Amino acid sequence: MAATDRPSTEIHFADDIRNRRIIGRVDVERLNFIRSGGDYVMRRHFRQGLRSHVMALFDPDEIALEQTGVLMGGVRWFPRAQPLRIFRIFRARLETLDQALEEIRRVKMIEAYLAPDGFARSTEFVVDYLSPPGHAILLCGLQEFVDGEILNPWSLLNKETFLDHIYHALSCNALEPFGERRDWKLCARAYARRFVDNIKRMIMETGHVPDLAGVGNLIMTAQGAVKLVDINNSTRISPGGKIALDDKGYPVGDKSIEALSLLEEKMVERPVDRTEWIYQTILSPERMANVRMLTDAFQVKAVTG
């Protein structure tokens, strides 16, 4: 068993899994709603969310190949297994079925604006979780695995080098011949333009913005598509109103709008219009200074506990 698959020893399993900082494969397999002896190999994903535990599901044959290797030109190669699906267990404590359905409605809202290629498709489901105090409602999701490079809006790279850097990373890791840089960048810009415009339309029509701020929430695929993988977190935002904080004290709405402006500038290569309704107040120097103070306070709290 890999080290990352071992059950956590710092808290006994009898504690509620929603309270656990880290879980492993054995922890999940002991849950009352998980069928034993399934058709997949489960591993803890290297990225764990603040709001969910994340596990990766693999084909057993690919895991076996990863461990035994394959001979190619007289050299044994150990190909890394790629997940088939991502399994999420949400930490949120849901008192009623209506609360669970509201969480699912938020996912469907994002899907409505970013389909077909701007998000990682996911199927959410509600289970009866036998927690230490008794039966509880638990929300889970089975999500598409998105292979590609993490898209970091906060990168110091400018619009002249941003897409070139991603192209280089993707082409170096490609197992098959990659497309020409110029053609790929044209395609990537088109995907980015559609993604940014769809997010703006979602904000205008619903007043919600998905979490674009977290590092790792956006992935760029080898085809140049921008995909949102954290689809279970959206924030109601009023550009002219109070700075909204999430349950962790992070100004996720304002930071997501800031990330959106960076994507528009660096990927779409379109000048950001700071007089536009979505940007006008949120990108004002005074408000951004206040957001920086809130972000600093959140980071200090995260470090000190």
N, C-alpha and C positions, 0 to 999 in steps of 0.2 A: 504494500500500500504506500502510495506517495505521501510525503510529509504533509502536503496541503490537504490530503483527504482524511487525516486522522481527526477524530472528534476532539473538540476543545476540552482541555482538562481544567481550565480555570473556573468553569461553572458546571455543575452537575447537570446531566441531561434533563433531570426532572424539572429544571427551571424552564419557563416559557421560552420557546425558540425565538419569539419576537424580541426578547430582551438580550439575546446572545450577541456578542460582538463578532464572533467568528463561529461558523459551523463547517462541518465536513460531510463527506459522503455518508458515513455511518449515521450521523445525526439525522440526515434526511431520510435514510432508509428505515429508520425506526419510527417515523411519523405514521400515525394511524391511517392516513389516507394514501400512503404510498404502497403500491403493490410490490411485493418482494419478488426477486427473480425476474426482473423486467428484461426488455430487449436492448437496453442501453447501458453504457458505462457512464457513471456520473463522477464529475470532478468539480471541486470548488473553482469558480472562475477567478482569474487574477484580479478582476475589477469587482469591488463590492460597493454597493450603493448605500447611501445614508438611510434610505427608506426601504431597502430590500436586501435580502440575501440572494446571491446570484450563483447558480450552478450551471455547468455546461454538460450537455448530453452528447455522448459519442457512440459511433458504431463500434461494437466490440472487435470487428475484423481490423479496423483502422488502428485501434489501440494495440492489437497484437503485432501489426506490421511496424508500428512505431517502436515496439520493444525488441523485435527480432531483426528488423532491418530487411533490406532487399539488395541484392547484388546488381550493380550497374557498371558495366565496363571493368569488371574485376574489383570494384570498390564497393564495400557495404555502406549503404545509405540508410539513414534512419529518418524517414519522413515524419514530420509532426502531424499528429491527428488533428483534424479540423472538426469542431463541434457541429452537430446536426441541428441542435436547437439550444436555446438558453432558457433555463427554468428559473423563475423568480418567485420568492416567497416574501410577501410584503409585511413590513413590521407594523403597519398601522393597526390600531385596535379599533375594530368595528363592532359597534353595539347592535346595529340592526342591519337587515338585508338591504334596506334603502340606502344606507351609507356605502355599502359595497357597490351597489348599482350606480351610485353617483360617481364613485371612483372610475368605474368602467365607462360611464358616459364621457368623462374627461378624456379618456383614451380614444373613444370613438370620435370626439370632436377633433382631436389632432389628426386622426386618420382621414377625416372628411376633407381636411385642407391640404394634407401632404401626400395623399395617395396619388399615383401608385408607386412612385420611386423615391419619395422624400423621407421615409421612415422605415424602421424595422417592424415588419408586420408581427402582430402578437394576438394571441387568444387568451383572454382573461377568464378565470373561472373561480367560483366560490366553493370552499370546502368546509366540512364540519371538522374542526381541529380539536382533538382531545388534549387540552392544555392542562397544566397542573391544577388549576382551580376547577376545571370542568370543561364542558363543551363550549367552543367559541367559533365565531365566524372568521375565516381566514381567506384573504384574497391572494391568488397565485396567477402567474402568467407563463405561457409557453411562447417564446419569442423567436423570430427568425434570427439566425446568426449572421452578422454582417462582417465580412472579411475586408480589410483595407487599412488605411492609415488614419490615426486620430487627427482630427481637424481642430487645431487650437487657434481660435480667433485672436488670442492674446499674444501670439508669437510676435517676436520683434521684427520678423521678416516683413518687408513692404510689398506693395502690389507688383513690383517688378520681379520679385524673387519668390513670392509665396507659392504660386502654383508650380513653378520650376522645382522647388524643393520637394513638394509632394510627388510630382511626376518622377523625380529621381528615386525617391524612396520606394514607390510602388513598382517601378520598372526593375529596380535591383532585386526585389523580392519575388518578381513574377517567374513562374515556372515555364511559361510559354512566351514566345516573342511578343513584345509590347508595341503598341502603336507609336507613330511618329509624334514627337513632342508638340509640334504646332497643331496637328489635328486633335490630339488629346486635350490640349488647353482650350481650344475652341469648344469642344464638347463639354468640358468641365465648367466653363463660364456659362454655357447655356443652362446646365443643370443648376448651377448656383443662382442664376438669375430667377429661374422658376421657383427655387426654394425660398429665396428672400421675398419675392413678390407674394408667394402663398402665405408666408408667415405674416407679412404686413396685412394681407386681406383678412387673416384670422383675427389679428388684433383689432382691426377696424370693425369687423362684424360681430365679434363675440366679447371683446374686451379682455381676452385671455392671451397670454404668451407662454409657449413651452419653455422649458429650461434649456437655454442655449449656452449658459454660462459655465457649466461644469466641464472641466477638462475630461475628455473621453465621451461626452454626450453626443458628439458629432463625428461621423466616420465618412471618409471619402473612399469610394470603391475604385477598383481598377478601371471601371468604365467611366469614371469621372463624376458619378452621382454623389450628391451630398445626402447622407441619411442620418436622421435623428434616432438614437437608440434609447434614450431615456424619455419614453413616451408617457410615463405615468405621473408626470409632474408639470402642471401648468398653473400659472398665477394670474389672478384678475388684477389688471393694472389700469390706472387712470393717469395718463401722462401729465395732467395738470393737477393731480391730487397728491395725497400723502405717499411717502416712500413705503411700499409694502414689504414686510418681512415675512419669511416663511417660518415654520414652526421651530427652526433651528436658529432664528435670528439673522438670517442672511438676506440681503436685499436682492433676491433672485430675479424679480421682475425688471428692475432697473438695469441690473448687470446683463440680463438677457437682451434687452434693447440695445445696450452698448455693444454686445457681441454681434448683434444683427447688423449694426452700422459698420463694424469692422469687416464682416463677411461681404457686405455690399461694396466696401472700398477695395478690399484686397483681392476678392475673387471675381466679383462681377465687373470690377474696375470701373465702377460708376461713382462719380463724386457724391458724397453724402450731403443731402439737402437738409441742413439743420433748421430750416424754417418749416419743414414738413411736420404735420401734426404729431406723428409718432415720436419724432426726435426733438421737437422744439423745446419742450420743457426738460425732458429727461437728460438731454445732452448739454443743458446749460451749465456753465462753469460752477455756479453756486450749488446746484443740485448734485452734480458729480462730486464735488468736494464733500458734501454731506454723505453721499454713498460710500466714498472712500473711508470716511471715519467709521461708518457702520461695518464695512468689510473688515477693517483693521480690528475692530472690537470682536467680530465673529472669529477671526483667525486666532486672536489671543485666547479667547475662550476655548477654541478647539484644541489648542496646544496645552493649556493649563488644566483643561477639564472643568 
